Amino acid sequence: MIQAIGYATKSAHAALKPYEFTRPDPKANEVQIKITHCGICHSDVHQARNEWNNTLYPCMPGHEIIGRVEKTGSAVKKFKTGDIVGVGCMVDSCKECPSCKEGLEQYCESEKGFLATYNGNQRMPSPENHTYGGYSNLIVVREDFVLTIPQNLDPAAAGPILCAGVTTYSPLRHWGVKSGHKVGIIGLGGLGHMAVKLAKAMGAEVSVITTSKEKREDALALGAKEVILSDDNADMKKHKSSFDFILSTIPQPHDVNPYAELLKRDGVITIVGCIAPLTKPLDMSKLLMDRRSLGTSLIGGIKETQEVLDFCSKHNIQPNTRLVSVDKINEAFDEIDAGKIDFRYVIDMATLAEKHEDKSILGKIGITSH
């Protein structure tokens, strides 16, 4: 076993604090990664605070992981020591069902489903064990679930592509967004800002739909053609039957009905930001009269995740990020939860050593900030 340290919370109402634990030694098909950066996803906040009522404690979040390969198992072929790599939302699946064979591991059809990078215990050796995420100094992952980070992507900014990027890229690709399409993006947070960049790079004309007037300039700077205020009835009415595709990135329960009316005939609105029940029942008349559809999408498979990394590399797309010290995670959580930001916080893991090497196992096992 490998001694490790990270930041975890032991209950829904407790702050994240330094937490010492162990990682398994890498097996023949596994890669040991020294984590250099990890994005803070809104789902990390939901999970740590048990807002989905399924959190396993201690909870150590983090599934937007960037790091450097430290060690490889004897059967590993794709990676070598020193490679810059990423780990996203999953670290295992059955790899045998139709979904897995198609590269859609997030829809693994086995009884256990996929193994989440954190808060997952479906495939662990015993039920009391569960996975710890990227708010830590290292991780050991099966080779099949490790991603190659293109050289022209900044490692300090690339992490959010592994979640926010693929979560928005997957439905945009699945529903065939292309040049000539009009696309609406609801919300302009971590997911929304990536959706704007990706849809624009696919050739679509993009509008941002938001309740926040103050986000107008940010949306236009990202490439949106216009901004629609969803709490302005006149503004919404003006754009009725305008969009081929709408992507909702709102992370809280909300009413989909007003947005459905913005779709053209045969248009699709897809929800990716919220897994809780909607605040109001779906008014089917708003869909069936124009053959509109409601869709959903869950993160993305490993093939899609590598694809979006390469797409971002080709189109020079980087998430809007802000580095944060590991001891500022709790403050970042509060800002994210308040909906105050339209970028992604990324933890600089060098600060883990700087803050704790003299007070923990880090010094004992030779990990420093230098």
N, C-alpha and C positions, 0 to 999 in steps of 0.2 A: 504493500500500500504506500501511497505517496502523501506526505503531509501537505496540507493546503490551508489557505485562509481566504475568506471573502467577507461580504457583508450580507447579513440575513436578519430576518425578523422572526420572533418566536410566537407572535400572536397578531391578530388583526389590528390591534390598537397600539402596538409597540413600534418604536423606531427601528430602522435597520442599524445594526451594530456589527463590529468585527466578530467573526465566527470562525473558529478553527475546526477543521474536519479532514477527512481523507478521501483521496481519489484512488481508484484501482490502478495498478500497473497496467500499461498497455499490452493487450493481447496481440497475437500475430497480425490481425487485420485492423489494428487500431493505431491512432496517432495521438501523441502527447503534445499539447499546444500551450505555450506560454502566452497568456492573454495580455495584449497591450491596450486594447480599447473595447468598450462594450456600450452600445446604445441603451438608452432608457426608453422603453416602450410604454404607452399608456396601459397596456395589458399588464405590465409589471406592477403598476399601481393597483389595478383591480385585484390581481392575484395576491399581492402582499397583504392587502386589506380585506381579503376574503369576500369581496363583493360578488363573486360568483358562487359562493358557498361550497367550494370544493378544494380549498387550500390545505396543503399538507405542511405542517410546521416541524422544524424550522424551514422557512421559505427563503431561498436565495435566488432571486430573479436573474434575468439576463439571457436573451436569445438573439442578440445582435452582436455577435462575438467576432473580433478580429485578433489574430495573434500570429506568433511565429512557431513553426514546427521545432520542437526540442528533441523528439525521439519518435521513431517509427518501429512498428512491429515487423517481424521477419517477412510477412507476406504482403506488406504494403508496397504498391507499385507506383501510385500516382504522385506521391509526395516524398520530399527529402528534407533533412534537417536544414533549417534556415528559411524555408518557403513561407511566404505570407499567405495565410489562409483564413477562412471564415467558417463559423458554425451558426446556423439559423435556428429555426423553431423546433426542429426534430433531431433526434440522435439515433433513432432505430425504427424499424417497422418489419413486417413479416417478409417483405421482398418477394413474396410468392403469389399473392392474390392478383386479380386483373388490374386493380388500380396501381399497385406497386410496380407491376411489370410495365405499366404505361408511364412510369415516372411520376405518378400522382400519389406519393406516399402519404400525403395528408389525409387522403380518403381511404387509407388501409382498411380492407374489409375483413381482416381477421378479428377474432373475438377480442383481442387485446388492443387493436388499433395501433396507431403510431406511438412512440415513446417521446414525450415532450422533453425539451432540453432542460427544463426545470419543472418542479411540481408533477413529475411523472413517475409512476411506480408500476405500470402495467407489465414491464418486462424485466423488472429488477429481480435479484436472486430471492428476496423474501419480501412479503407484503409491507413490512414496517420500513423498508428502505424506499427512498425516492430520490429523484435527480436534483442536483444543485446546478444552477446556471452560471452565467458569465460574470457576475459581480464577484469575481475571484481571480486568483493569480494564475491558475492553470486549469485545463480540462483535458480529459481523455475521451476520444470519440472514434467510432467506427469509420474507417476510410470512406465508405460509401456516402457518408453524411457530412463530409468535409468539402468546402468549396474553395476553388482557386480564385484569389483576388487579382484581377488584372493590374499590371504594373503602373498604369497611369491613373489608377484610383488611389486617392489619399487614404491610407489605413486609418487615420484619425476620423475620417468622415464616411467610410464605406459601410460600416456596420449596419446602419438603418436600412440599407438596400436589402439586407437579409430578412427583414420583416416588413417594414413599411413599403419597401420597394416591390417585393414579390407579391405582397397582399393586394396591391393596386395593379401591378403588371398582369397578374394572372387573369382577372376578369376582363381587363382591357383587351388582352389577346384572345381570350375565349370567345368573347362576343364580337370579335372582328373589327375593333376600332381601327380606322384608317383615314387616309387623306380624303377630305370632303365631308367627313362626319362632324356633326355638332355634338360636343360632349359637355355635360354639366358635372361639376365636382361639388358635392355638398360637404362643407367643412374645409377648413384650411389649417389643420394641425399637422402632426407628424405624418399621417397618411395622406391627407389632402394635398400638402405641398408637393409630395412625390408624385401623386396622381396627375397634377397639373403638368409637371415637367415631362412625365412619360407620355401622356396623351398628346401633348404638343409635339414631341419628338416623333410620334407615330403619324403626324400630319393632320391631326384633328384641330378644329376650331374649338377652343376651350373657354368655358365660362365658370366662374366660381359662384356658388350659391351659399350665402352666409347670413347670419343675423348681426354680424359685427361690422359696422361701418368703418371702424378703424383698421380693418384688414384689407380694405380696398386697394391701397397703394402696394401692399405686399403681394396681393394676387396679381395685379397688373405687372409688377416687376418680375414675377415668376413666368409670365408669358400668357396669362389669361387675357382674352379679348375684352371681356366685360365682367362686371360683378353684379349679381342680382341679390337684393336684400329679401330674404324669405319672409320677414315679418312685415313687409310692405306689400299689401294686397294689389295695389296698382302695378307695382314692378313685376310681381309674379304673373298677373293677368296678361301683361304685355308680352310675356314669353311663353304663353300657352301653346302647346303643340309645336315646340321649337327643336327639341333635342332627339337625336338618334339613340343616345345612351347617357344615362345618369349614374354616377357612382356615389353612394352615400358612405362617407367616412365618419359620420357622427358616432362617438363612442358610447353614448347613452341612449336609453329607450326614447323613441321619438315617433311622430306621426308621419307616415309615408304619403298619405293621401294627397296633400297639396303638391308634392313633387311629381306624383304620377301624371297630373294634368299637364305638366311641362313636356311630356313625351309626344313625339310624332306618332302616327299610326305605325305599329310594329316596333315601336321603341321599347327599350329595356331599362329598368332601374334595378341596380344591384346593390345589396347591402353587404358591406365588409367590416364596418366599424363596431357593430353592436350585436351581441349574441343573446340579449334579454328580450322578453316580449315587447312588442310595439305598444305605444301608449294608447292607440285607438285601433279598433278593428279595421281591416282593409276593406275599403268600399270597392267592391268588385266592378261596379258600374264604371268607375274611372279607368278600369283596365279593359274590360271586354268590349266596350263600345268602339274602341280603336285598336283592338287586338294588341294591346300593350302587355308587357310581361314584367313580373317581379322575379328577380334572381338573387342568389346568394353565392358567396365564394369564401373559401377558407384558405388563408395563407397561400402557399404554393409548393409544388413538389421540388425535389432536388434538381431535376433537369431544368425546370422553370427558373429556379433560383440562380443557377449558373447562367442561364440565358439572360436574365435581367441584369446580372453583373456585367456580362459581355455587352449588352445593349447600352448600359450606362457608360461603359468604357468607350464604345464606338461613338456615342452622341455627346460625350463629355458632360454627363449628368452626374452631379454630386449632391447628396442631400444637404440641406441647410442645417448645420450643426453648431453646437457650442460645447466646448470641452468643460468638464466639471470635475473637481477633485472628489475623491471617493467619500470624503467626510461631508460632502454637500448633497449626497443622494436624497436625504429626507426633504431638504428644501426644494430640490428639483421635483420630487413627487408632488409637493403641494402646489407648485406652479403649474405642472401638467394637469393636475386634477381641476384646477381653477380655469382651465382653458385659456391661459394667458399667453401661450407661445405658439408660434407657427414654424418652429424648427425642432430639431431633435437634440436633446442633451446626450452627450457621449462621455462616459467615464474614462478619464485618463488613468489607466491602471498602474502607471509609474508612481502615482500618488499613494497607492496602497502600501508600497514599500516605504515611501518617504514618511508616511504617517505612523506605520506600525512595525517597522523592522526591529526596533529596539524593545518592543513591548510584547512580541509574539514569537511564534515559531519561525517567522521569516528570517530573522537573523541566524537562528540555529541551523537552518537548512541552506544558508548561503544565498538567499535571494535579497538583492539590494536594488535601489532605485537607479543605479548607475549602469 
